[in-house]
C-alpha cells in the first residue's frame, strides 16, 4: 500500500504535466492555487508527485486552463496501458 506522501509513477507523471501546463499558461503556483481554491502547498505537492489532485481540483484546473478534465490526466494513458499489459500477464 502506498503511503500518503510516497511518490508513485502516476503522481509524478501527472505532476510533471501539471507543472508544464501551468508554466506554459503563465500561471504562478500561488495564482493557480488561489484560482482553484487550494493552498500553494497543494500545487507544489501535486507538481512534485507527492500527491495526486482530487477530482474537484482536476475539474477546477481544467476550467482555468480551458481544457477537458481528461487533458489533466492524459499522462496516465501510457501508464494505464503498461499496467493493463502486466495484469493480462
C-alpha positions as a Markdown table, in Angstrom:
| # | Residue | x | y | z |
|---|---|---|---|---|
| 1 | Unk | 0.0 | 0.0 | 0.0 |
| 2 | Unk | 1.3 | 3.5 | -0.9 |
| 3 | Unk | 1.7 | 6.0 | 1.9 |
| 4 | Unk | 0.2 | 9.4 | 1.6 |
| 5 | Unk | 3.4 | 11.3 | 0.7 |
| 6 | Unk | 5.1 | 8.4 | -1.2 |
| 7 | Unk | 6.0 | 9.2 | -4.8 |
| 8 | Unk | 4.3 | 7.0 | -7.4 |
| 9 | Unk | 4.8 | 6.9 | -11.2 |
| 10 | Unk | 1.3 | 8.1 | -11.7 |
| 11 | Unk | 1.6 | 11.1 | -9.3 |
| 12 | Unk | 5.0 | 12.0 | -10.8 |
| 13 | Unk | 3.6 | 11.9 | -14.4 |
| 14 | Unk | 0.5 | 14.0 | -13.6 |
| 15 | Unk | 2.6 | 16.4 | -11.5 |
| 16 | Unk | 5.2 | 17.0 | -14.2 |
| 17 | Unk | 2.5 | 17.5 | -16.8 |
| 18 | Unk | 0.6 | 19.9 | -14.5 |
| 19 | Unk | 3.7 | 22.0 | -13.8 |
| 20 | Unk | 4.4 | 22.2 | -17.5 |
| 21 | Unk | 0.9 | 23.2 | -18.4 |
| 22 | Unk | 0.8 | 25.8 | -15.6 |
| 23 | Unk | 4.1 | 27.3 | -16.6 |
| 24 | Unk | 3.2 | 27.3 | -20.3 |
| 25 | Unk | 0.0 | 29.1 | -19.4 |
| 26 | Unk | 1.9 | 31.8 | -17.4 |
| 27 | Unk | 0.4 | 31.0 | -14.1 |
| 28 | Unk | 2.4 | 31.0 | -10.8 |
| 29 | Unk | 1.7 | 28.2 | -8.4 |
| 30 | Unk | 0.2 | 30.8 | -5.9 |
| 31 | Unk | -2.1 | 32.2 | -8.6 |
| 32 | Unk | -3.3 | 28.8 | -9.7 |
| 33 | Unk | -3.9 | 27.8 | -6.1 |
| 34 | Unk | -6.0 | 30.9 | -5.5 |
| 35 | Unk | -8.0 | 30.4 | -8.7 |
| 36 | Unk | -9.0 | 26.9 | -7.8 |
| 37 | Unk | -9.5 | 27.4 | -4.1 |
| 38 | Unk | -6.5 | 25.4 | -2.8 |
| 39 | Unk | -3.3 | 26.4 | -1.0 |
| 40 | Unk | 0.0 | 26.9 | -2.8 |
| 41 | Unk | 1.4 | 23.8 | -0.9 |
| 42 | Unk | -1.2 | 21.6 | -2.6 |
| 43 | Unk | 0.1 | 22.8 | -6.0 |
| 44 | Unk | 3.6 | 22.1 | -5.0 |
| 45 | Unk | 2.8 | 18.6 | -3.7 |
| 46 | Unk | 0.9 | 17.7 | -6.9 |
| 47 | Unk | 3.7 | 19.0 | -9.1 |
| 48 | Unk | 6.4 | 17.2 | -7.1 |
| 49 | Unk | 4.4 | 13.9 | -7.4 |
| 50 | Unk | 3.8 | 13.7 | -3.6 |
| 51 | Unk | 0.1 | 13.6 | -4.1 |
| 52 | Unk | -2.5 | 13.3 | -6.9 |
| 53 | Unk | -5.0 | 16.1 | -7.1 |
| 54 | Unk | -8.6 | 15.4 | -6.1 |
| 55 | Unk | -11.3 | 15.2 | -8.8 |
| 56 | Unk | -12.6 | 18.6 | -7.7 |
| 57 | Unk | -9.2 | 20.1 | -8.2 |
| 58 | Unk | -8.8 | 18.5 | -11.6 |
| 59 | Unk | -12.1 | 19.9 | -12.7 |
| 60 | Unk | -11.2 | 23.4 | -11.5 |
| 61 | Unk | -7.8 | 23.3 | -13.2 |
| 62 | Unk | -9.5 | 22.2 | -16.4 |
| 63 | Unk | -11.7 | 25.2 | -16.2 |
| 64 | Unk | -8.7 | 27.5 | -15.6 |
| 65 | Unk | -6.7 | 26.0 | -18.4 |
| 66 | Unk | -9.7 | 25.8 | -20.7 |
| 67 | Unk | -9.2 | 22.1 | -21.4 |
| 68 | Unk | -11.2 | 19.0 | -20.7 |
| 69 | Unk | -10.5 | 17.3 | -17.3 |
| 70 | Unk | -9.1 | 14.3 | -19.2 |
| 71 | Unk | -6.3 | 16.5 | -20.5 |
| 72 | Unk | -5.1 | 17.0 | -16.9 |
| 73 | Unk | -4.8 | 13.2 | -16.6 |
| 74 | Unk | -3.5 | 12.5 | -20.1 |
| 75 | Unk | 0.0 | 11.5 | -18.8 |
| 76 | Unk | -1.7 | 8.4 | -17.2 |
| 77 | Unk | -2.6 | 6.9 | -20.6 |
| 78 | Unk | 0.8 | 5.3 | -21.2 |
| 79 | Unk | 0.9 | 4.1 | -17.6 |
| 80 | Unk | -2.5 | 2.6 | -17.8 |
| 81 | Unk | -1.6 | 0.6 | -20.9 |
| 82 | Unk | 1.5 | -0.7 | -19.3 |
| 83 | Unk | -0.5 | -1.7 | -16.2 |
| 84 | Unk | -3.1 | -3.5 | -18.3 |
| 85 | Unk | -0.4 | -5.5 | -20.1 |
| 86 | Unk | 1.1 | -6.5 | -16.7 |
| 87 | Unk | -2.3 | -7.6 | -15.4 |
| 88 | Unk | -3.1 | -9.5 | -18.6 |
| 89 | Unk | 0.0 | -11.5 | -17.9 |
